[in-house]
């Protein structure tokens, strides 16, 4: 099916149709109404572009690599879905890679994506700094870091205001009557854990409260880690009344232990965590949630990536997205 058929159906010029189908509508200021009409016509006619010919002509593959650390985590699953949709609307297909929080897998998939000649890569890294192979890769193609970032890098990145949100959440717990708060953290060296623990610590210090090392844990980001940390916590301090969880999976694992403990003792533990809004109606209990703006994270990452591919990046290459703090069943 050729572009001429779409031209006959829509009445738009060959160049306009070609630009829309090649993901250049925004670049050439083609209206959303025109873009949607062309895309709908292409779909109705089962139009399929000659990808090989287009790649050879433009020296691009129109594919993007997306590397996430744990696709089982609903946060990364939803974020990947949003990114894929935005890239598809720009004319790119996505190759999704899941590293399972293993650094060697991350290095392997980067090499695979380079061999596939992707035009760009979006990655939520496990490593905490650039390594030699990545430095070489970034010289040849656009790379954007999301969520987890490197401490010192000029690679474009998008992350949430983790430290501020953790500070706000801890201060909220203190404000509603919980000055003794346990911290169930992720992998100690990673950016996300470091920023969230820093916010937790700053809020305690601002309220002249000590950081009690006996109730601070760094085990990992999985449900298994959450369950293990919570069990250890209750062995050490069975009277703990409030717990800060570094992410949603740690929260899920911790809740397995918490619910059993509450039934046995009749004492309630106040739980606070990141990205647990989807669970708030499942667990009919008081919860405090810091929610990341996935729509903004995805849109910002894709914009930076496409800007890098087209050599049109502006000076703002690092984006910090604010978070929302919400209370559920807290009176």
C-alpha positions, 0 to 999 in steps of 0.5 A: 500500500503506497502513500498515494492511496493515503493521498487520494483518501485524505487530499493532503500532499505527498510531503505532508503525509510523508512527514507525518508517517516519519514522525516529523509532524511536530518538526514541520508544525503539522496540526494534530488534526491533520496528523490524526487524519493521516494516521487514521487513513494509514491504519484503515488502508493497512499502510506499512512503510518499507522500513529497510528502504527508509532506514537506508535512505535516512541512515536511521533505524527508527528503533529505540532501546528501553532498559528497565531494572524490573519489569515486574515492578508496576512502576516500571511497567507503566512507565515503559508503556507510557514511553512506548506510546509516546515513541510510537506516536513519533514514528519509533518502535521500542525494544524493551530490555529487563535487567532484573537489577543485575549490572551484568545484564545492563551491560549486555543489553547495551551492547545488544542495542548497539548491535541492533543499531538503535537510534537512541536508548532510554535507561533506568540504570543499576550502575551508579556511574558511567563505565568505559563502554557506556562512554563510547556508546553515548558518543555515537547515539542519544542516551537519556537516564530516567528515574535512577541517574548517575551522581555526576554526569552530563548525560541528559536525565529525568528523575523525580524530586526524591529527596524533597518527597522523602523529607515531606513524607517523613515530616508528615509522619512526625506531624501526625504523631509518629516521631520514631520511624523505621526506614526500609531502604533499597540498594545502599549505593543507588541514587534513588535510595541515597536521595530518599534516605537523605530526605528522611534523615533531613526531616528527622534532624530538622525536628531534632530527632535522632537517626536510629541505626537499629531501625534503618535497613538497606536490603534491596528493592524487591518484595522479598527484601521488604519482607526480610527487612520488616521481619528483622525490624519487628524482631529488634523493635516489636513496638515500632509504630511507623515505617517508611518504605523506599518503594512499592515492592518493598511496601508489598513485602513488608505488608505481609509481615505487618498484617500478621503482626497486627492480627497477633498484637492488635497494634497498628503500624503506620505505613508510608511508601513511594508509588503505592497509590494503586494499593490504597483501596486494596489495603483498607487502612491508613497509608501515606503515599508519595506519587511520581508523575509518570506522565511527565517523566515519560514525556520529558525523557522522550523529548530529551531523547528525540532532541538528542537524535535530531541534534536539537537539544537545548540547555535544559538537559536535566529535569526534576519532576515534583511529586505529590503526597497523599493521605489515605484514611488518615484522620 
